[in-house]
Amino acid sequence: MNALAPAGVNPYIANLLTKARTDYPGLMSQYNPIVTTGEGDGYAETWPAGETGALDAKGKPTRPAAFPMDRVGVNVYRPNDFTHRDLVGELLHVDPVARETSARLMKSFTPAQIERLKQASGDYAMTMREGGRSEEDALRNATDSALRGVVIGQWPEEANRSMGYTKDQQAMIDALTAYMKSGKR
């Protein structure tokens, strides 16, 4: 058993939360997510505070009972692959500062950066394959991916460098990184 995990506590989850709180204390203290493991598609599913989820066949919300409505919940589907950085990446989906930074970054991209983004981000292609999604949705998802690529290391350094971020863009990224650590804008 993991020394950080009391009896009855999943050692994987205890370790994941400990590492995330150590590396990104500002963001983790704001959200204090509940983490579970389970089965599903992809790596994880995040349930923002207040989100009930789609209705099931009986007309009941699908939000897992383990996630109180006033807390963010993350259900990890692939614990062998999902790291503490991935957990923080899930929180960036719901954080207003991260959302604002991503929107500003997307608006600042040059045409050449947009082309590099389309090539580097699997999220762009995945979104475009989904029926009924717009190119703007795909660019938004790709921008989120690129931002996570830098601030939590989800992209290889070569892919991050290939984006050729300007000084202003790098300042946005650096401000988000500082916020994630301190919790202060």
SERO-4910 file (N, C-alpha, C, O; in steps of 0.05 Angstrom, whole numbers):
BEGIN
 pado doro    nc1    nc2    nc3   cac1   cac2   cac3    cc1    cc2    cc3    oc1    oc2    oc3
  Met    A     17    -24      0      0      0      0     18     25      0     39     25     12
  Asn    A      9     45    -14     23     71    -15     22     84     13      1     86     25
  Ala    A     45     94     22     46    106     49     28    131     51     20    139     73
  Leu    A     23    144     28      6    168     28    -24    162     29    -40    179     33
  Ala    A    -31    137     24    -59    129     22    -68    115     48    -58     93     53
  Pro    A    -86    127     63    -97    113     86   -112     87     78   -119     84     55
  Ala    A   -116     70     97   -131     45     91   -157     51     77   -172     70     86
  Gly    A   -163     37     56   -189     41     42   -188     62     20   -207     66      5
  Val    A   -165     76     18   -162     97     -3   -146     85    -26   -125     73    -21
  Asn    A   -155     90    -50   -141     80    -73   -114     93    -75   -113    118    -78
  Pro    A    -92     78    -74    -65     90    -74    -59    106   -100    -46    126   -100
  Tyr    A    -70     96   -123    -66    111   -148    -78    139   -146    -65    158   -154
  Ile    A   -103    140   -136   -116    166   -134   -102    184   -114    -98    208   -119
  Ala    A    -94    173    -91    -80    189    -71    -54    200    -82    -47    223    -78
  Asn    A    -39    184    -97    -14    193   -109    -19    214   -131     -4    234   -132
  Leu    A    -39    209   -147    -46    228   -168    -52    256   -156    -42    276   -166
  Leu    A    -69    256   -136    -77    282   -123    -53    295   -109    -50    319   -111
  Thr    A    -36    279    -96    -13    290    -82      6    304   -102     15    326    -97
  Lys    A     12    290   -124     30    302   -144     18    327   -157     32    346   -161
  Ala    A     -8    326   -163    -21    350   -175    -21    373   -155    -16    396   -164
  Arg    A    -26    368   -130    -26    390   -110      2    401   -106      5    425   -101
  Thr    A     22    384   -109     50    393   -106     58    411   -129     70    432   -125
  Asp    A     52    402   -154     61    416   -178     43    440   -185     53    460   -197
  Tyr    A     18    439   -179     -2    459   -187    -20    467   -164    -44    464   -166
  Pro    A     -8    477   -142    -24    482   -118    -46    502   -122    -68    500   -110
  Gly    A    -42    523   -138    -62    543   -142    -87    532   -154   -109    537   -144
  Leu    A    -84    518   -176   -107    507   -190   -121    485   -173   -145    484   -171
  Met    A   -105    468   -161   -116    446   -146   -131    456   -121   -152    444   -114
  Ser    A   -122    477   -108   -136    487    -85   -162    500    -92   -181    499    -76
  Gln    A   -164    510   -116   -189    522   -125   -211    501   -130   -234    506   -125
  Tyr    A   -203    479   -141   -222    459   -150   -225    434   -132   -246    423   -130
  Asn    A   -203    426   -119   -203    403   -102   -221    381   -113   -241    373   -101
  Pro    A   -213    371   -137   -231    352   -150   -234    325   -136   -216    317   -121
  Ile    A   -256    312   -140   -260    285   -132   -252    268   -155   -261    273   -178
  Val    A   -235    248   -151   -226    230   -172   -234    202   -167   -232    191   -145
  Thr    A   -245    189   -188   -252    161   -187   -239    147   -211   -230    161   -230
  Thr    A   -239    121   -210   -231    106   -234   -255     89   -243   -271     81   -227
  Gly    A   -256     85   -269   -279     70   -280   -274     63   -309   -252     65   -318
  Glu    A   -295     55   -322   -293     48   -350   -307     68   -368   -327     80   -360
  Gly    A   -295     73   -391   -307     91   -410   -288     96   -433   -266     85   -434
  Asp    A   -297    112   -452   -280    119   -475   -260    140   -469   -266    158   -452
  Gly    A   -237    140   -481   -217    160   -477   -201    156   -452   -200    133   -441
  Tyr    A   -190    178   -442   -174    176   -417   -190    182   -392   -186    169   -371
  Ala    A   -209    201   -394   -223    210   -371   -248    226   -379   -250    234   -402
  Glu    A   -266    229   -360   -289    247   -365   -290    265   -340   -289    257   -317
  Thr    A   -293    291   -346   -295    311   -325   -323    321   -322   -337    326   -342
  Trp    A   -332    323   -298   -358    333   -291   -355    360   -276   -349    359   -252
  Pro    A   -359    382   -289   -357    408   -275   -378    410   -253   -399    396   -254
  Ala    A   -373    426   -234   -392    431   -212   -418    440   -226   -418    458   -243
  Gly    A   -441    429   -217   -467    437   -227   -476    423   -252   -500    425   -259
  Glu    A   -459    408   -266   -467    394   -290   -479    367   -283   -467    351   -270
  Thr    A   -503    363   -293   -518    338   -286   -512    316   -306   -515    292   -300
  Gly    A   -504    323   -330   -499    303   -351   -525    297   -366   -547    306   -359
  Ala    A   -522    283   -388   -545    275   -404   -564    257   -388   -556    246   -368
  Leu    A   -589    256   -396   -607    238   -383   -604    210   -393   -600    205   -417
  Asp    A   -607    191   -374   -605    163   -382   -632    153   -393   -651    170   -396
  Ala    A   -635    128   -399   -659    117   -410   -683    120   -392   -706    121   -401
  Lys    A   -678    123   -366   -700    127   -347   -706    156   -341   -722    163   -324
  Gly    A   -691    174   -355   -695    203   -352   -681    215   -328   -687    237   -319
  Lys    A   -661    200   -318   -646    210   -295   -619    220   -304   -607    209   -323
  Pro    A   -609    242   -291   -582    252   -298   -561    230   -295   -563    213   -277
  Thr    A   -540    232   -312   -519    212   -311   -495    219   -294   -475    204   -294
  Arg    A   -496    242   -281   -473    249   -264   -469    228   -243   -488    220   -229
  Pro    A   -444    217   -240   -440    196   -220   -446    206   -192   -441    229   -185
  Ala    A   -457    188   -176   -465    194   -149   -441    202   -132   -444    217   -112
  Ala    A   -417    193   -139   -393    200   -124   -385    229   -126   -369    239   -110
  Phe    A   -397    244   -145   -390    272   -149   -412    291   -140   -432    294   -154
  Pro    A   -409    302   -116   -429    322   -107   -432    345   -127   -412    351   -141
  Met    A   -455    356   -129   -460    377   -149   -443    401   -146   -438    416   -165
  Asp    A   -432    406   -122   -416    430   -118   -386    426   -121   -370    443   -115
  Arg    A   -379    402   -132   -351    396   -136   -346    386   -164   -363    375   -177
  Val    A   -321    391   -174   -312    379   -199   -306    350   -194   -293    343   -174
  Gly    A   -314    333   -212   -308    305   -210   -294    296   -236   -301    304   -258
  Val    A   -274    279   -233   -260    268   -256   -259    238   -253   -250    226   -233
  Asn    A   -271    224   -273   -270    195   -274   -248    187   -294   -250    192   -318
  Val    A   -228    174   -283   -205    166   -299   -210    138   -310   -216    119   -295
  Tyr    A   -208    135   -337   -213    110   -350   -188     94   -355   -189     69   -358
  Arg    A   -165    107   -357   -140     93   -363   -119    100   -343   -100    115   -349
  Pro    A   -121     90   -318   -102     98   -297    -73     92   -304    -55    105   -294
  Asn    A    -68     72   -321    -40     65   -328    -27     87   -345     -3     89   -346
  Asp    A    -44    103   -358    -34    124   -376    -39    152   -365    -25    171   -373
  Phe    A    -58    155   -347    -67    182   -338    -50    191   -315    -49    178   -294
  Thr    A    -37    214   -319    -18    225   -298    -31    248   -283    -53    258   -290
  His    A    -16    258   -264    -25    282   -249    -27    306   -267    -44    323   -263
  Arg    A    -10    307   -287    -12    329   -307    -37    328   -323    -50    348   -329
  Asp    A    -45    303   -330    -71    299   -344    -94    308   -326   -114    320   -337
  Leu    A    -93    303   -301   -114    312   -282   -116    342   -283   -138    353   -285
  Val    A    -93    356   -282    -93    385   -283   -104    394   -310   -118    415   -311
  Gly    A    -97    380   -331   -107    387   -357   -138    385   -358   -151    401   -372
  Glu    A   -149    366   -344   -179    364   -343   -190    389   -329   -211    398   -337
  Leu    A   -177    399   -308   -187    422   -294   -185    447   -312   -201    465   -309
  Leu    A   -166    448   -330   -164    471   -348   -189    473   -366   -195    495   -375
  His    A   -203    451   -371   -227    452   -387   -249    468   -373   -266    480   -386
  Val    A   -249    469   -346   -270    483   -332   -262    509   -319   -278    524   -309
  Asp    A   -236    515   -320   -226    539   -307   -230    564   -324   -222    564   -347
  Pro    A   -243    585   -314   -248    609   -330   -223    624   -340   -223    635   -362
  Val    A   -202    624   -324   -177    637   -332   -165    622   -355   -156    634   -375
  Ala    A   -165    595   -354   -154    579   -376   -171    582   -401   -161    584   -423
  Arg    A   -198    583   -397   -216    587   -420   -211    614   -434   -209    615   -458
  Glu    A   -208    634   -418   -202    661   -429   -175    662   -443   -173    673   -465
  Thr    A   -155    650   -431   -128    649   -443   -129    635   -469   -117    644   -489
  Ser    A   -143    612   -470   -145    597   -495   -158    613   -517   -150    613   -540
  Ala    A   -180    627   -510   -195    643   -530   -177    666   -540   -177    671   -565
  Arg    A   -162    679   -523   -144    700   -531   -122    690   -549   -114    702   -569
  Leu    A   -111    666   -541    -89    654   -556    -99    647   -584    -85    653   -604
  Met    A   -123    635   -586   -133    627   -612   -137    651   -631   -131    650   -654
  Lys    A   -146    673   -620   -151    698   -636   -124    710   -645   -123    725   -665
  Ser    A   -102    704   -631    -77    716   -637    -60    700   -658    -40    710   -667
  Phe    A    -69    676   -664    -53    659   -682    -51    671   -710    -71    682   -721
  Thr    A    -28    669   -722    -24    677   -750    -34    654   -767    -38    631   -758
  Pro    A    -39    659   -793    -47    637   -811    -26    614   -811    -34    590   -812
  Ala    A     -1    620   -810     19    599   -809     17    582   -783     20    558   -784
  Gln    A     12    595   -761      9    581   -735    -16    563   -736    -16    541   -726
  Ile    A    -37    573   -749    -62    557   -751    -56    531   -767    -66    510   -760
  Glu    A    -41    534   -788    -34    510   -804    -17    490   -788    -21    466   -789
  Arg    A      2    501   -773     19    483   -756      1    470   -734      5    446   -728
  Leu    A    -18    485   -723    -36    475   -703    -52    452   -715    -56    431   -702
  Lys    A    -62    455   -739    -78    434   -751    -62    409   -755    -73    387   -752
  Gln    A    -36    412   -761    -19    388   -765    -11    376   -738     -9    351   -736
  Ala    A     -6    392   -718      5    382   -693    -16    371   -674    -10    353   -658
  Ser    A    -40    381   -676    -60    373   -656    -79    351   -666    -93    355   -686
  Gly    A    -78    329   -653    -97    307   -659   -126    316   -653   -145    305   -664
  Asp    A   -129    335   -635   -156    344   -627   -170    358   -651   -194    357   -653
  Tyr    A   -154    371   -668   -166    385   -691   -178    364   -709   -202    366   -716
  Ala    A   -163    343   -717   -173    323   -735   -196    307   -722   -216    301   -736
  Met    A   -194    301   -697   -216    286   -683   -242    302   -684   -263    291   -689
  Thr    A   -240    328   -678   -264    345   -678   -276    347   -706   -301    346   -709
  Met    A   -259    349   -726   -270    351   -754   -283    325   -762   -301    325   -779
  Arg    A   -275    302   -751   -287    276   -758   -315    273   -745   -331    258   -755
  Glu    A   -319    288   -723   -345    286   -710   -366    300   -727   -361    322   -738
  Gly    A   -388    288   -730   -409    300   -747   -420    326   -735   -424    327   -710
  Gly    A   -425    346   -752   -438    370   -743   -420    390   -728   -431    409   -717
  Arg    A   -395    386   -727   -376    404   -714   -364    423   -734   -358    415   -756
  Ser    A   -360    448   -726   -349    468   -743   -319    469   -742   -307    458   -723
  Glu    A   -307    482   -761   -278    486   -760   -270    503   -736   -249    499   -724
  Glu    A   -287    522   -729   -281    538   -705   -280    521   -680   -262    525   -663
  Asp    A   -298    501   -678   -297    482   -655   -271    467   -655   -258    463   -635
  Ala    A   -263    458   -679   -238    443   -682   -214    460   -675   -196    451   -661
  Leu    A   -214    485   -683   -192    503   -676   -191    509   -646   -170    511   -634
  Arg    A   -215    512   -634   -216    516   -605   -205    492   -590   -189    496   -572
  Asn    A   -213    468   -598   -202    444   -585   -172    441   -589   -158    433   -571
  Ala    A   -163    447   -614   -135    446   -620   -119    466   -603    -97    461   -594
  Thr    A   -130    490   -600   -117    511   -584   -115    502   -555    -94    506   -542
  Asp    A   -137    491   -545   -136    480   -517   -114    459   -515    -99    459   -495
  Ser    A   -112    442   -535    -91    421   -535    -63    433   -535    -46    424   -520
  Ala    A    -60    453   -552    -33    466   -554    -26    480   -527     -3    478   -518
  Leu    A    -46    492   -515    -41    506   -489    -33    485   -468    -14    490   -453
  Arg    A    -48    463   -467    -40    442   -448    -13    431   -455      2    423   -438
  Gly    A     -7    430   -481     18    419   -490     42    434   -478     62    422   -471
  Val    A     38    460   -474     60    477   -462     58    477   -432     78    471   -419
  Val    A     35    483   -421     33    488   -392     35    463   -375     43    464   -351
  Ile    A     28    440   -386     30    415   -370     46    393   -384     47    370   -375
  Gly    A     58    401   -407     75    382   -421     62    359   -435     73    338   -438
  Gln    A     38    363   -445     24    342   -459     33    339   -488     26    319   -501
  Trp    A     48    358   -498     59    356   -526     89    352   -524    102    362   -504
  Pro    A    101    339   -543    130    338   -544    142    366   -548    129    383   -561
  Glu    A    165    371   -537    177    398   -539    180    407   -568    177    431   -573
  Glu    A    186    389   -586    189    396   -614    163    407   -625    163    427   -640
  Ala    A    140    396   -618    114    406   -627    108    433   -615     98    451   -628
  Asn    A    115    437   -589    111    463   -577    128    484   -591    118    506   -597
  Arg    A    153    478   -597    171    497   -611    161    503   -639    163    526   -648
  Ser    A    149    483   -652    140    487   -680    118    508   -682    114    519   -703
  Met    A    104    513   -660     83    533   -660     94    561   -664     80    579   -673
  Gly    A    119    566   -656    131    592   -660    117    614   -646    110    635   -657
  Tyr    A    111    610   -620     96    630   -605    110    657   -605    135    658   -601
  Thr    A     95    678   -608    106    705   -606    110    712   -577    102    697   -559
  Lys    A    123    735   -572    128    744   -544    101    748   -530     99    740   -507
  Asp    A     82    760   -544     56    764   -531     42    738   -525     30    735   -504
  Gln    A     43    719   -543     31    693   -539     45    678   -516     32    666   -499
  Gln    A     71    680   -515     86    666   -494     80    679   -467     79    666   -447
  Ala    A     75    706   -467     68    719   -442     40    709   -432     37    706   -408
  Met    A     22    704   -450     -4    692   -442      0    665   -430    -12    658   -409
  Ile    A     16    649   -443     21    622   -433     35    622   -406     28    607   -388
  Asp    A     55    640   -403     70    642   -378     51    652   -355     53    643   -333
  Ala    A     33    670   -362     14    680   -341     -4    658   -332    -10    655   -308
  Leu    A    -13    641   -351    -30    618   -343    -15    599   -326    -25    589   -306
  Thr    A     10    593   -333     26    575   -317     30    585   -289     28    570   -270
  Ala    A     36    611   -286     39    623   -260     13    621   -244     14    615   -220
  Tyr    A     -9    626   -257    -35    625   -244    -41    596   -234    -51    593   -211
  Met    A    -34    576   -250    -38    549   -242    -23    541   -217    -32    525   -201
  Lys    A      0    554   -213     16    548   -190      8    564   -165      9    555   -143
  Ser    A      0    590   -170     -6    608   -148    -35    611   -142    -43    617   -119
  Gly    A    -52    607   -162    -81    612   -159    -88    641   -162   -111    649   -159
  Lys    A    -68    658   -168    -72    687   -170    -68    695   -199    -49    687   -212
  Arg    A    -86    712   -208    -84    723   -235    -62    743   -237    -57    754   -259
***
